[in-house]
Amino acid sequence: MAAEIFCSRWTPLIVRELLAGTSRFNDLRRGVPRMSPALLSKRLKELEKAGIVSVERDGGGVEYHLTAAGEALRELVMGLGFWGARWVESQLSLRNLDPSLLMWDMRRNLVLEPLPRRKCTIQFQYPELPMPRQNFWLVIDGSVVDLCAFDPGFEVDLLVRSPLRTMTAIWMGVAKLRREIEDGNIELDGDPTIANAIQQWLGLSPFANEPSRVM
């Protein structure tokens, strides 16, 4: 019965998003971009019925939160991620590239301390993608980090230009950021202080340091 609840398609990814602090429906969609809204709604209702998710309604808004039973899945979800990092061949993962999902995870794991105490905007550009999917902006204002797929209209403090595969490999821990910059695969244009600190503020996947066992 536990497998029927947890192992239905997409459910582990929904639980992962909730464990990471996502609570709004549209934000959950950004964390599982290949899942249809109708199926996401269906899975959330199933998780609520199973006692894993609670639904809070405040005025016109709806928020989803994990119950104690849902929080108890943390070790299982993280274990699945570490297993994947260790045993799933990284080149297979790098064939399934999704810039919006990558940027959503990067936004969540950004390390704020090395960044200026003022509002700043960092633009990521993936030149090989079609124009509507090339550019993303991280807008950092205090402790709040917003991800924009359309130009927010703020002055860009740093432009990071990179192939999507390269940035994904760095995020996964398969490639080293400094080496990719030295090899010219990543270009940085803008505030030198922010550029020089990129190694510190660009947080990686929580599974990036897991040693691979795949030969």
C-alpha positions in Angstrom: 0.0 0.0 0.0 2.9 2.4 0.7 4.3 1.7 -2.7 0.9 2.4 -4.3 0.9 5.9 -2.6 4.5 6.9 -3.2 5.5 5.1 -6.4 2.8 6.5 -8.7 4.3 8.5 -11.6 5.5 12.0 -10.6 4.6 11.6 -6.9 8.2 11.5 -5.6 9.0 14.7 -7.6 5.9 16.5 -6.1 7.0 15.4 -2.6 10.5 16.6 -3.3 9.2 20.1 -4.3 7.1 20.2 -1.1 10.1 19.2 1.0 12.1 22.0 -0.6 9.5 24.5 0.6 7.3 25.0 -2.5 3.7 25.5 -1.5 1.8 27.2 -4.3 0.3 25.3 -7.3 2.0 27.4 -10.0 5.4 27.0 -8.2 4.9 23.2 -8.0 4.3 23.3 -11.8 7.7 25.0 -12.3 9.3 22.2 -10.3 7.7 19.5 -12.4 7.4 21.3 -15.8 6.7 18.2 -17.8 3.7 17.3 -15.7 0.3 18.5 -16.9 -1.7 20.8 -14.6 -4.6 18.4 -14.5 -2.4 15.5 -13.4 -0.7 17.6 -10.8 -4.1 18.5 -9.4 -5.1 14.9 -9.4 -1.9 13.8 -7.6 -2.2 16.5 -4.9 -5.8 15.3 -4.2 -4.5 11.8 -3.9 -1.7 12.9 -1.5 -4.3 14.8 0.5 -6.5 11.8 0.8 -3.5 9.6 1.8 -2.7 12.1 4.6 0.6 13.2 3.2 -0.5 16.7 2.1 -2.7 19.3 3.9 -4.4 22.1 2.0 -4.7 25.6 3.4 -7.0 28.1 1.9 -6.5 31.8 2.7 -8.8 34.2 0.9 -8.4 33.4 -2.8 -5.1 31.5 -2.3 -4.4 27.9 -1.8 -1.2 26.4 -0.2 -0.1 22.8 0.0 2.0 21.6 3.0 3.3 18.3 4.0 1.8 16.6 7.1 4.0 14.8 9.6 3.6 11.7 7.4 4.8 13.7 4.4 7.8 15.1 6.3 8.7 11.5 7.2 9.3 10.8 3.5 12.3 13.2 3.5 14.9 10.5 4.1 13.3 8.3 1.4 13.3 11.1 -1.2 16.8 12.2 -0.5 18.0 8.6 -0.5 16.4 8.2 -4.0 18.4 11.3 -5.2 21.7 10.1 -3.8 21.0 6.7 -5.3 20.5 8.3 -8.7 23.6 10.4 -8.4 25.6 7.3 -7.6 24.1 4.7 -9.9 22.4 6.5 -12.9 24.9 7.2 -15.7 25.4 10.9 -15.8 25.5 11.1 -19.6 22.0 9.7 -19.7 20.9 12.5 -17.4 22.6 15.1 -19.6 20.4 14.1 -22.6 17.3 15.3 -20.8 18.1 19.0 -20.5 15.5 21.4 -19.3 16.6 25.0 -18.7 13.5 26.0 -16.7 13.9 23.1 -14.3 17.7 23.7 -14.0 17.1 27.4 -13.2 14.3 26.6 -10.7 16.7 24.4 -8.8 19.5 26.9 -9.1 17.3 29.6 -7.7 16.4 27.5 -4.7 20.0 26.7 -3.9 21.6 30.1 -4.5 24.0 31.1 -1.7 23.1 34.7 -0.8 25.9 35.6 1.6 28.6 36.3 -1.1 26.2 38.5 -3.1 25.8 42.3 -2.6 23.5 43.5 0.1 21.7 45.6 -2.5 19.1 44.3 -5.1 20.9 42.7 -8.0 20.0 40.8 -11.2 22.0 38.0 -12.7 21.1 36.9 -16.2 21.8 33.4 -17.5 21.9 32.9 -21.3 22.0 29.6 -23.2 22.8 30.7 -26.8 22.1 27.4 -28.5 18.4 27.3 -27.4 15.5 28.8 -29.4 15.1 32.5 -28.6 12.1 32.2 -26.2 14.1 29.8 -24.0 17.5 31.4 -24.1 17.4 33.8 -21.2 16.6 33.6 -17.5 17.0 36.2 -14.8 17.6 35.7 -11.1 16.5 38.8 -9.2 17.9 38.9 -5.7 16.4 41.3 -3.2 17.4 40.6 0.4 16.5 37.1 1.2 14.1 36.8 -1.7 15.2 35.3 -5.1 12.8 35.5 -8.0 13.2 33.6 -11.3 12.0 35.3 -14.4 11.8 33.8 -17.9 11.0 37.3 -19.3 13.2 40.4 -19.0 12.2 42.0 -15.6 13.4 45.3 -16.8 16.2 45.7 -14.2 19.8 46.6 -14.9 21.8 43.3 -15.2 24.7 43.1 -12.8 26.1 40.0 -14.3 25.5 38.1 -17.5 26.5 34.4 -17.4 26.6 32.9 -20.9 27.0 29.1 -21.2 25.8 26.0 -23.1 22.9 24.5 -21.2 24.7 21.1 -21.1 27.7 22.7 -19.5 25.7 24.5 -16.8 23.7 21.4 -16.1 26.9 19.3 -15.7 28.2 21.8 -13.2 25.0 21.7 -11.3 25.1 18.0 -11.1 28.7 18.0 -10.0 29.9 16.3 -13.2 31.9 19.3 -14.3 33.9 21.9 -12.4 32.9 25.5 -12.7 36.4 27.0 -12.6 37.7 24.7 -15.2 34.7 25.5 -17.6 35.4 29.2 -17.1 39.1 28.7 -17.8 38.4 26.7 -20.9 36.1 29.5 -22.2 32.9 27.4 -22.1 31.4 29.9 -19.6 31.6 33.7 -20.2 31.0 36.2 -17.4 30.2 39.8 -18.3 29.5 42.5 -15.6 30.3 43.3 -12.0 33.7 41.8 -11.3 33.0 41.3 -7.7 29.9 39.2 -8.4 31.7 37.4 -11.2 34.7 36.5 -9.0 32.5 35.1 -6.3 30.4 32.8 -8.6 32.1 29.7 -7.2 30.6 30.8 -3.8 27.1 31.9 -4.7 26.2 29.3 -7.4 24.9 26.6 -5.2 25.0 23.0 -6.6 22.5 20.2 -6.5 22.3 18.6 -3.0 23.4 15.4 -4.7 26.4 16.9 -6.5 29.1 15.6 -4.2 27.8 12.0 -4.2 30.5 9.9 -5.9 29.3 8.0 -9.0 29.7 4.2 -9.0 28.9 3.9 -12.7 31.9 2.9 -14.8 
